[in-house]
Amino acid sequence: MDKKYTILIIDDKAENLKYLKEVLKEEKYKIKATIDAQFAIDSILENPVDLILLDIKMPVLNGFDVCKIIKQNDKLKDIPIIFISALDDVDIKVKAFENGGVDYITKPFEEREVKARIKTQLELSTNKKTISTLYKQQDFFLKKIIHEMNTPLGIITLNVNSLESNLGLKDEFEAIKASCKSLSSIYEDIYYLSKKEKRILALEEIDMMLYLSKRVSFFDELATVKDIDIELHLEDDFSINMNKYELERVIDNTLSNAIKHSFNETTIDIYLEKNRVRVQNYGHEIKSKDEIFKAFHQDDNEKGLGLGLSIIKEICEKYNIKIELETNKKYTEFSYDFSHIIVG
């Protein structure tokens, strides 16, 4: 191990401290040892350690009390604690793990076992810290992507609209605007994933007829590039109680997915029925029906991040919206039952 780890031993028997210090000295750890549990807690608050060996049967504060105090402190809670005890009782061992211990070593100590268990827990702790750091870096990276994507997309869209006003309608302008909307959908997915744990999303009453009409209009340019017509069949109307942004992720990802997988010069049919929305497109049959709602899953020749359908599933589970998928060689249909959030 390149890093010199610091290990704290807490045991009210001086002979145990002496023995463990001798055993671990060969591993070149920095060893701290004390018979005073309260002193140990005060000490690591100022100077945290990498691992704690903790006796159970001690006066004043027993090992379980010490572990509980440590685990309740945000600064110390991630320090791995290995309980050491002469008690070889299954219930005691279970209690040790339930109180936050990562391992349990029974006295009398066997030197190779002590070294192996400590080494393993230090490696696990180090890996956990590395993963935590990577998650933080990933979160920062996602936020950076979101910030860097949004401004250029807005500028491109604004300038294309300006050029279109001056030069008239052109296929190239339609293709650029369609690509911007495709990127916008990806941006919204990433934004949703990066913010979902931290935001409180307010519910509101949403008229589905008006809402679907607006989303169909938004995707018109994206569909036009493939000569796809989007037809909205209004067989009924209803309102739901849902967060509008989360509904947008469900509808937009369904429509963008339908456009992406439709054959050119076909139709996407959207049916607004009693308590239900069905989106039907004509393209290749989905082969991996049981896998498509998993994050990052992609079918053959699919482009994109593979996030849209997993986000749909997550939001639908939150609101108890039932999803049904029918796919065959002729068409694919996603159906959403909003019965549980109907207003009125």
C-alpha positions, 0 to 999 in steps of 0.5 A: 500500500502506497498510502500510510493508513492511520488505525485507531485501536480502542480497548480497555485491556492494555495487553491487547493494545500492545499485542495489536500494535506489535502485529500491525507495526510490521505493516507500516501503519500509523497506530494510535491506541487508547483505553479511554473511549471518550478520549478516542472520540474527541481525538478523531473529531480533530484528527480522523483516522482511516480505520478503527479496531473497537472492543465491545466490553468496555467500562463507561462506554461500550463498543456499541455506544462508541460506534453509535456516536461515531456513525451519527457524526457526519465527519466520522460516519464513513470510518470503517469499524472492525469490532474486536471481542472475546464474545463469540456469540452469533447474536453479538456479532449480528448486533455489531453489524447492525450497529455499523461495524464492517467486520468482527474479529474474535479474541484470541487474535490470529495474526494473519487473520487480523492483518488480512481483515484490516487490509481488506477493509482499508481497500474497500474504504479506499475504493468507496471514497474513490467512487464517491469522488467520481460521482461528485466529478460526474455531477459537476461534469453533467452540470457543466454540460448542461450549462455549455449546451443550453446557450449555444442551442438558444443562439443557433435557434435564434439565428436560424429563425432570423435567417429564415425570416430574411431568406424564406423557408429552406430545407437546410433551415428545417434540418438545423431546427430539427437537430436543435430540438433533438439536442434540446430533448437530450439536454432536458433529460440530462437536466432532469437526471442532475436535478431530480434529487434536489428539486421539489416539483409542484403539481398542477392541473393539466388539460391533456388535449391542450398539452398534447397539441403543444408538444405535437407542434414542438416536434413538427420540424423533427418529424418533417425531416423524415417526412413523417406526419404526426396526427392527433386523434382526440377521442376524449379529453381529461385533466391530470394532476401532475408536474408539467415538467415531468409530464413533458419528459414522458411525452417528449421522450415518447415522441422523439423515440417514435420519430427516431424509430419510424420509417420515412414517410409514415405517420405517428398516431397519437390517441387521446382516449378516456384516461389514456394516451396511446402513441403508435408509430410504424418502424422496426419491431423492438426486439428487446422488449424487456430491456428497453426501459433500462438506463443506457440500453440501446437497440441495434443501430440506435443513436443517442444516450439511451436515457429517455425510456428509463426516465419515462419508467421512473416518472410513471412509477412515481405517479403510478401511471401504467405503461403498456408496450405492444410491438410487432413487425407492423407497428409499435405502440406505447400506451399510458394509463393516467387513471390514478391522477385524473382530476375530478 
